[in-house]
Amino acid sequence: CVLGRVGHADPLGVLLEAVANARERASKRGMPLRFVASVTGTEDDPQSASRQRKLLSDAGVAVLDSNAEAARFAALLVRPELQARLVE
């Protein structure tokens, strides 16, 4: 989620609706579904980084401090055997 003056005024409005819809569809199929995100921005951005992190977290999304951490975490969710290579 990228914040700032040129970013969407409510970046999570549409995104969290999509997360809820995807979870519902996956649940009906008996499939687990996890979401991972990072927020790029500051408190000075119109969308407020802490507010966006809280909205994501409240929606059950794992929020990591950077896009690199989020990518590594997502990789570990789908391929746990990568832990030795990713966590050094």
A tleap script that builds the chain and sets N, CA, C and O, in Angstrom:
source leaprc.protein.ff14SB
mol = sequence {
  NCYS VAL LEU GLY ARG VAL GLY HIE ALA ASP
  PRO LEU GLY VAL LEU LEU GLU ALA VAL ALA
  ASN ALA ARG GLU ARG ALA SER LYS ARG GLY
  MET PRO LEU ARG PHE VAL ALA SER VAL THR
  GLY THR GLU ASP ASP PRO GLN SER ALA SER
  ARG GLN ARG LYS LEU LEU SER ASP ALA GLY
  VAL ALA VAL LEU ASP SER ASN ALA GLU ALA
  ALA ARG PHE ALA ALA LEU LEU VAL ARG PRO
  GLU LEU GLN ALA ARG LEU VAL CGLU
}
set mol.1.N position { 0.858 -1.163 0.000 }
set mol.1.CA position { 0.000 0.000 0.000 }
set mol.1.C position { 0.907 1.229 0.000 }
set mol.1.O position { 1.666 1.447 0.944 }
set mol.2.N position { 0.825 2.020 -1.052 }
set mol.2.CA position { 1.661 3.209 -1.176 }
set mol.2.C position { 0.801 4.442 -0.925 }
set mol.2.O position { -0.255 4.620 -1.532 }
set mol.3.N position { 1.277 5.284 -0.020 }
set mol.3.CA position { 0.542 6.475 0.372 }
set mol.3.C position { 1.171 7.727 -0.223 }
set mol.3.O position { 2.260 7.674 -0.794 }
set mol.4.N position { 0.492 8.828 -0.089 }
set mol.4.CA position { 1.041 10.104 -0.525 }
set mol.4.C position { 0.013 10.940 -1.252 }
set mol.4.O position { -1.117 10.509 -1.483 }
set mol.5.N position { 0.425 12.147 -1.609 }
set mol.5.CA position { -0.490 13.080 -2.281 }
set mol.5.C position { -0.964 12.567 -3.636 }
set mol.5.O position { -2.079 12.874 -4.057 }
set mol.6.N position { -0.135 11.794 -4.319 }
set mol.6.CA position { -0.555 11.274 -5.621 }
set mol.6.C position { -1.248 9.912 -5.498 }
set mol.6.O position { -1.721 9.357 -6.490 }
set mol.7.N position { -1.301 9.383 -4.278 }
set mol.7.CA position { -1.963 8.108 -4.055 }
set mol.7.C position { -3.460 8.265 -3.924 }
set mol.7.O position { -3.977 9.378 -3.824 }
set mol.8.N position { -4.141 7.156 -3.924 }
set mol.8.CA position { -5.594 7.138 -3.759 }
set mol.8.C position { -5.948 7.708 -2.386 }
set mol.8.O position { -5.249 7.439 -1.409 }
set mol.9.N position { -7.001 8.475 -2.302 }
set mol.9.CA position { -7.424 9.079 -1.031 }
set mol.9.C position { -7.811 8.022 0.001 }
set mol.9.O position { -7.616 8.228 1.198 }
set mol.10.N position { -8.354 6.904 -0.449 }
set mol.10.CA position { -8.756 5.808 0.441 }
set mol.10.C position { -8.249 4.499 -0.153 }
set mol.10.O position { -9.040 3.712 -0.671 }
set mol.11.N position { -6.925 4.252 -0.086 }
set mol.11.CA position { -6.362 3.093 -0.774 }
set mol.11.C position { -6.904 1.755 -0.284 }
set mol.11.O position { -6.928 0.785 -1.041 }
set mol.12.N position { -7.332 1.693 0.954 }
set mol.12.CA position { -7.812 0.414 1.468 }
set mol.12.C position { -9.305 0.215 1.310 }
set mol.12.O position { -9.806 -0.884 1.552 }
set mol.13.N position { -10.026 1.244 0.913 }
set mol.13.CA position { -11.466 1.104 0.724 }
set mol.13.C position { -11.810 -0.027 -0.227 }
set mol.13.O position { -12.610 -0.903 0.104 }
set mol.14.N position { -11.219 -0.010 -1.384 }
set mol.14.CA position { -11.466 -1.046 -2.392 }
set mol.14.C position { -10.698 -2.319 -2.053 }
set mol.14.O position { -11.216 -3.422 -2.221 }
set mol.15.N position { -9.482 -2.170 -1.584 }
set mol.15.CA position { -8.640 -3.326 -1.304 }
set mol.15.C position { -9.232 -4.221 -0.225 }
set mol.15.O position { -9.256 -5.442 -0.382 }
set mol.16.N position { -9.706 -3.640 0.857 }
set mol.16.CA position { -10.257 -4.463 1.936 }
set mol.16.C position { -11.556 -5.140 1.531 }
set mol.16.O position { -11.874 -6.221 2.027 }
set mol.17.N position { -12.302 -4.520 0.642 }
set mol.17.CA position { -13.506 -5.179 0.108 }
set mol.17.C position { -13.093 -6.407 -0.704 }
set mol.17.O position { -13.731 -7.455 -0.606 }
set mol.18.N position { -12.050 -6.289 -1.490 }
set mol.18.CA position { -11.551 -7.413 -2.280 }
set mol.18.C position { -11.025 -8.526 -1.373 }
set mol.18.O position { -11.230 -9.705 -1.660 }
set mol.19.N position { -10.350 -8.163 -0.282 }
set mol.19.CA position { -9.854 -9.147 0.674 }
set mol.19.C position { -11.023 -9.920 1.277 }
set mol.19.O position { -10.981 -11.148 1.355 }
set mol.20.N position { -12.044 -9.221 1.696 }
set mol.20.CA position { -13.215 -9.879 2.289 }
set mol.20.C position { -13.893 -10.805 1.283 }
set mol.20.O position { -14.279 -11.920 1.634 }
set mol.21.N position { -14.040 -10.361 0.047 }
set mol.21.CA position { -14.664 -11.197 -0.982 }
set mol.21.C position { -13.832 -12.442 -1.271 }
set mol.21.O position { -14.381 -13.536 -1.407 }
set mol.22.N position { -12.519 -12.287 -1.364 }
set mol.22.CA position { -11.644 -13.428 -1.629 }
set mol.22.C position { -11.686 -14.421 -0.471 }
set mol.22.O position { -11.716 -15.632 -0.687 }
set mol.23.N position { -11.688 -13.909 0.753 }
set mol.23.CA position { -11.773 -14.798 1.917 }
set mol.23.C position { -13.078 -15.591 1.910 }
set mol.23.O position { -13.092 -16.788 2.197 }
set mol.24.N position { -14.154 -14.917 1.583 }
set mol.24.CA position { -15.457 -15.590 1.549 }
set mol.24.C position { -15.463 -16.700 0.501 }
set mol.24.O position { -15.920 -17.812 0.768 }
set mol.25.N position { -14.958 -16.397 -0.683 }
set mol.25.CA position { -14.915 -17.422 -1.744 }
set mol.25.C position { -14.024 -18.592 -1.343 }
set mol.25.O position { -14.388 -19.747 -1.561 }
set mol.26.N position { -12.875 -18.310 -0.764 }
set mol.26.CA position { -11.958 -19.368 -0.341 }
set mol.26.C position { -12.583 -20.206 0.771 }
set mol.26.O position { -12.448 -21.430 0.781 }
set mol.27.N position { -13.257 -19.554 1.696 }
set mol.27.CA position { -13.895 -20.263 2.800 }
set mol.27.C position { -14.946 -21.240 2.295 }
set mol.27.O position { -15.058 -22.354 2.808 }
set mol.28.N position { -15.708 -20.833 1.304 }
set mol.28.CA position { -16.738 -21.716 0.734 }
set mol.28.C position { -16.117 -22.957 0.106 }
set mol.28.O position { -16.763 -24.001 0.018 }
set mol.29.N position { -14.876 -22.847 -0.326 }
set mol.29.CA position { -14.166 -23.984 -0.927 }
set mol.29.C position { -13.326 -24.737 0.090 }
set mol.29.O position { -12.665 -25.720 -0.246 }
set mol.30.N position { -13.353 -24.269 1.347 }
set mol.30.CA position { -12.574 -24.916 2.387 }
set mol.30.C position { -11.078 -24.673 2.265 }
set mol.30.O position { -10.271 -25.476 2.734 }
set mol.31.N position { -10.713 -23.570 1.638 }
set mol.31.CA position { -9.304 -23.252 1.414 }
set mol.31.C position { -8.854 -22.135 2.361 }
set mol.31.O position { -9.545 -21.126 2.500 }
set mol.32.N position { -7.714 -22.309 3.002 }
set mol.32.CA position { -7.186 -21.213 3.822 }
set mol.32.C position { -6.639 -20.116 2.918 }
set mol.32.O position { -6.099 -20.405 1.850 }
set mol.33.N position { -6.770 -18.894 3.326 }
set mol.33.CA position { -6.282 -17.776 2.531 }
set mol.33.C position { -5.695 -16.735 3.467 }
set mol.33.O position { -6.370 -16.261 4.381 }
set mol.34.N position { -4.448 -16.381 3.242 }
set mol.34.CA position { -3.762 -15.396 4.064 }
set mol.34.C position { -3.381 -14.205 3.194 }
set mol.34.O position { -3.136 -14.351 1.997 }
set mol.35.N position { -3.335 -13.038 3.802 }
set mol.35.CA position { -2.927 -11.820 3.102 }
set mol.35.C position { -1.754 -11.198 3.829 }
set mol.35.O position { -1.695 -11.189 5.058 }
set mol.36.N position { -0.823 -10.678 3.048 }
set mol.36.CA position { 0.388 -10.062 3.569 }
set mol.36.C position { 0.539 -8.705 2.899 }
set mol.36.O position { 0.293 -8.569 1.700 }
set mol.37.N position { 0.944 -7.698 3.673 }
set mol.37.CA position { 1.085 -6.358 3.108 }
set mol.37.C position { 2.184 -5.582 3.820 }
set mol.37.O position { 2.646 -5.955 4.898 }
set mol.38.N position { 2.577 -4.506 3.188 }
set mol.38.CA position { 3.413 -3.493 3.837 }
set mol.38.C position { 2.835 -2.145 3.433 }
set mol.38.O position { 2.146 -2.034 2.419 }
set mol.39.N position { 3.114 -1.144 4.217 }
set mol.39.CA position { 2.621 0.199 3.937 }
set mol.39.C position { 3.831 1.104 3.725 }
set mol.39.O position { 4.712 1.186 4.581 }
set mol.40.N position { 3.866 1.773 2.591 }
set mol.40.CA position { 4.940 2.713 2.291 }
set mol.40.C position { 4.371 4.114 2.407 }
set mol.40.O position { 3.563 4.543 1.583 }
set mol.41.N position { 4.800 4.817 3.438 }
set mol.41.CA position { 4.304 6.167 3.667 }
set mol.41.C position { 4.653 6.628 5.061 }
set mol.41.O position { 5.352 5.936 5.801 }
set mol.42.N position { 4.163 7.801 5.417 }
set mol.42.CA position { 4.456 8.393 6.723 }
set mol.42.C position { 3.171 8.915 7.353 }
set mol.42.O position { 2.103 8.884 6.742 }
set mol.43.N position { 3.294 9.386 8.567 }
set mol.43.CA position { 2.157 10.002 9.247 }
set mol.43.C position { 1.766 11.317 8.583 }
set mol.43.O position { 0.625 11.761 8.709 }
set mol.44.N position { 2.699 11.936 7.884 }
set mol.44.CA position { 2.414 13.207 7.214 }
set mol.44.C position { 1.627 13.034 5.923 }
set mol.44.O position { 1.117 14.012 5.378 }
set mol.45.N position { 1.521 11.807 5.428 }
set mol.45.CA position { 0.716 11.568 4.228 }
set mol.45.C position { -0.758 11.723 4.563 }
set mol.45.O position { -1.171 11.440 5.688 }
set mol.46.N position { -1.556 12.170 3.600 }
set mol.46.CA position { -2.988 12.381 3.861 }
set mol.46.C position { -3.704 11.124 4.378 }
set mol.46.O position { -4.687 11.229 5.112 }
set mol.47.N position { -3.215 9.943 3.998 }
set mol.47.CA position { -3.882 8.695 4.387 }
set mol.47.C position { -3.410 8.169 5.742 }
set mol.47.O position { -4.044 7.263 6.283 }
set mol.48.N position { -2.333 8.696 6.308 }
set mol.48.CA position { -1.766 8.298 7.598 }
set mol.48.C position { -1.334 6.832 7.611 }
set mol.48.O position { -2.161 5.919 7.588 }
set mol.49.N position { -0.035 6.637 7.648 }
set mol.49.CA position { 0.522 5.283 7.610 }
set mol.49.C position { 0.002 4.416 8.756 }
set mol.49.O position { -0.353 3.258 8.536 }
set mol.50.N position { -0.049 4.952 9.964 }
set mol.50.CA position { -0.511 4.140 11.096 }
set mol.50.C position { -1.979 3.752 10.943 }
set mol.50.O position { -2.374 2.650 11.325 }
set mol.51.N position { -2.776 4.640 10.393 }
set mol.51.CA position { -4.198 4.321 10.173 }
set mol.51.C position { -4.333 3.194 9.159 }
set mol.51.O position { -5.139 2.283 9.348 }
set mol.52.N position { -3.551 3.247 8.083 }
set mol.52.CA position { -3.617 2.206 7.057 }
set mol.52.C position { -3.141 0.864 7.623 }
set mol.52.O position { -3.739 -0.175 7.345 }
set mol.53.N position { -2.066 0.888 8.417 }
set mol.53.CA position { -1.583 -0.353 9.037 }
set mol.53.C position { -2.654 -0.946 9.957 }
set mol.53.O position { -2.871 -2.157 9.964 }
set mol.54.N position { -3.320 -0.085 10.731 }
set mol.54.CA position { -4.360 -0.572 11.645 }
set mol.54.C position { -5.532 -1.163 10.876 }
set mol.54.O position { -6.044 -2.218 11.250 }
set mol.55.N position { -5.964 -0.501 9.808 }
set mol.55.CA position { -7.066 -1.027 9.005 }
set mol.55.C position { -6.720 -2.396 8.436 }
set mol.55.O position { -7.540 -3.314 8.461 }
set mol.56.N position { -5.507 -2.526 7.925 }
set mol.56.CA position { -5.076 -3.824 7.387 }
set mol.56.C position { -5.042 -4.876 8.485 }
set mol.56.O position { -5.573 -5.975 8.324 }
set mol.57.N position { -4.418 -4.533 9.591 }
set mol.57.CA position { -4.305 -5.473 10.706 }
set mol.57.C position { -5.676 -5.880 11.229 }
set mol.57.O position { -5.915 -7.058 11.494 }
set mol.58.N position { -6.569 -4.921 11.377 }
set mol.58.CA position { -7.932 -5.215 11.854 }
set mol.58.C position { -8.674 -6.147 10.901 }
set mol.58.O position { -9.574 -6.880 11.311 }
set mol.59.N position { -8.286 -6.111 9.622 }
set mol.59.CA position { -8.916 -6.976 8.623 }
set mol.59.C position { -8.243 -8.345 8.551 }
set mol.59.O position { -8.590 -9.170 7.705 }
set mol.60.N position { -7.274 -8.584 9.447 }
set mol.60.CA position { -6.617 -9.885 9.473 }
set mol.60.C position { -5.472 -10.023 8.495 }
set mol.60.O position { -5.026 -11.133 8.206 }
set mol.61.N position { -4.997 -8.909 7.988 }
set mol.61.CA position { -3.868 -8.926 7.056 }
set mol.61.C position { -2.583 -8.829 7.883 }
set mol.61.O position { -2.487 -8.005 8.792 }
set mol.62.N position { -1.606 -9.668 7.565 }
set mol.62.CA position { -0.295 -9.585 8.221 }
set mol.62.C position { 0.427 -8.378 7.640 }
set mol.62.O position { 0.681 -8.325 6.436 }
set mol.63.N position { 0.757 -7.418 8.479 }
set mol.63.CA position { 1.401 -6.185 8.019 }
set mol.63.C position { 2.860 -6.194 8.472 }
set mol.63.O position { 3.153 -6.227 9.667 }
set mol.64.N position { 3.764 -6.165 7.503 }
set mol.64.CA position { 5.190 -6.162 7.784 }
set mol.64.C position { 5.757 -4.773 7.560 }
set mol.64.O position { 5.130 -3.933 6.915 }
set mol.65.N position { 6.945 -4.535 8.095 }
set mol.65.CA position { 7.533 -3.194 8.069 }
set mol.65.C position { 8.043 -2.738 6.711 }
set mol.65.O position { 8.197 -1.537 6.486 }
set mol.66.N position { 8.307 -3.660 5.811 }
set mol.66.CA position { 8.805 -3.276 4.489 }
set mol.66.C position { 8.296 -4.249 3.446 }
set mol.66.O position { 7.821 -5.339 3.767 }
set mol.67.N position { 8.401 -3.839 2.184 }
set mol.67.CA position { 7.965 -4.747 1.123 }
set mol.67.C position { 8.869 -5.973 1.059 }
set mol.67.O position { 8.408 -7.061 0.713 }
set mol.68.N position { 10.160 -5.812 1.390 }
set mol.68.CA position { 11.082 -6.953 1.399 }
set mol.68.C position { 10.679 -7.964 2.477 }
set mol.68.O position { 10.657 -9.169 2.225 }
set mol.69.N position { 10.361 -7.473 3.673 }
set mol.69.CA position { 9.916 -8.368 4.748 }
set mol.69.C position { 8.606 -9.050 4.371 }
set mol.69.O position { 8.428 -10.241 4.626 }
set mol.70.N position { 7.698 -8.308 3.771 }
set mol.70.CA position { 6.416 -8.888 3.365 }
set mol.70.C position { 6.631 -9.980 2.322 }
set mol.70.O position { 5.977 -11.021 2.372 }
set mol.71.N position { 7.533 -9.753 1.389 }
set mol.71.CA position { 7.811 -10.756 0.360 }
set mol.71.C position { 8.416 -12.015 0.976 }
set mol.71.O position { 8.025 -13.126 0.621 }
set mol.72.N position { 9.368 -11.850 1.895 }
set mol.72.CA position { 9.974 -13.023 2.554 }
set mol.72.C position { 8.933 -13.790 3.370 }
set mol.72.O position { 8.895 -15.020 3.340 }
set mol.73.N position { 8.094 -13.059 4.094 }
set mol.73.CA position { 7.059 -13.702 4.900 }
set mol.73.C position { 6.088 -14.471 4.012 }
set mol.73.O position { 5.729 -15.607 4.322 }
set mol.74.N position { 5.667 -13.865 2.923 }
set mol.74.CA position { 4.752 -14.543 1.997 }
set mol.74.C position { 5.402 -15.800 1.423 }
set mol.74.O position { 4.750 -16.835 1.287 }
set mol.75.N position { 6.687 -15.708 1.087 }
set mol.75.CA position { 7.394 -16.884 0.568 }
set mol.75.C position { 7.405 -18.006 1.594 }
set mol.75.O position { 7.224 -19.173 1.247 }
set mol.76.N position { 7.617 -17.653 2.859 }
set mol.76.CA position { 7.629 -18.673 3.911 }
set mol.76.C position { 6.256 -19.292 4.135 }
set mol.76.O position { 6.154 -20.457 4.520 }
set mol.77.N position { 5.211 -18.525 3.897 }
set mol.77.CA position { 3.862 -19.087 4.039 }
set mol.77.C position { 3.615 -20.193 3.020 }
set mol.77.O position { 3.000 -21.212 3.335 }
set mol.78.N position { 4.091 -19.990 1.816 }
set mol.78.CA position { 3.821 -20.977 0.759 }
set mol.78.C position { 4.931 -22.010 0.612 }
set mol.78.O position { 4.704 -23.103 0.093 }
set mol.79.N position { 6.136 -21.660 1.071 }
set mol.79.CA position { 7.263 -22.596 0.971 }
set mol.79.C position { 8.086 -22.557 2.258 }
set mol.79.O position { 9.167 -21.969 2.279 }
set mol.80.N position { 7.585 -23.179 3.339 }
set mol.80.CA position { 8.274 -23.124 4.636 }
set mol.80.C position { 9.698 -23.654 4.584 }
set mol.80.O position { 10.530 -23.270 5.405 }
set mol.81.N position { 9.987 -24.523 3.639 }
set mol.81.CA position { 11.323 -25.102 3.544 }
set mol.81.C position { 12.381 -24.059 3.155 }
set mol.81.O position { 13.580 -24.323 3.246 }
set mol.82.N position { 11.934 -22.883 2.725 }
set mol.82.CA position { 12.867 -21.801 2.379 }
set mol.82.C position { 13.432 -21.074 3.595 }
set mol.82.O position { 14.308 -20.221 3.451 }
set mol.83.N position { 12.949 -21.398 4.777 }
set mol.83.CA position { 13.335 -20.650 5.966 }
set mol.83.C position { 14.843 -20.546 6.136 }
set mol.83.O position { 15.350 -19.470 6.454 }
set mol.84.N position { 15.557 -21.616 5.936 }
set mol.84.CA position { 17.011 -21.574 6.130 }
set mol.84.C position { 17.675 -20.585 5.184 }
set mol.84.O position { 18.683 -19.977 5.546 }
set mol.85.N position { 17.142 -20.410 3.992 }
set mol.85.CA position { 17.735 -19.484 3.011 }
set mol.85.C position { 17.271 -18.049 3.215 }
set mol.85.O position { 18.026 -17.120 2.930 }
set mol.86.N position { 16.051 -17.842 3.701 }
set mol.86.CA position { 15.492 -16.511 3.816 }
set mol.86.C position { 15.738 -15.842 5.156 }
set mol.86.O position { 15.756 -14.614 5.240 }
set mol.87.N position { 15.927 -16.625 6.195 }
set mol.87.CA position { 16.106 -16.073 7.527 }
set mol.87.C position { 17.536 -16.355 7.971 }
set mol.87.O position { 17.822 -17.376 8.596 }
set mol.88.N position { 18.404 -15.449 7.641 }
set mol.88.CA position { 19.822 -15.607 8.005 }
set mol.88.C position { 20.317 -14.385 8.704 }
set mol.88.O position { 21.485 -14.324 9.089 }
savepdb mol mol.pdb
quit
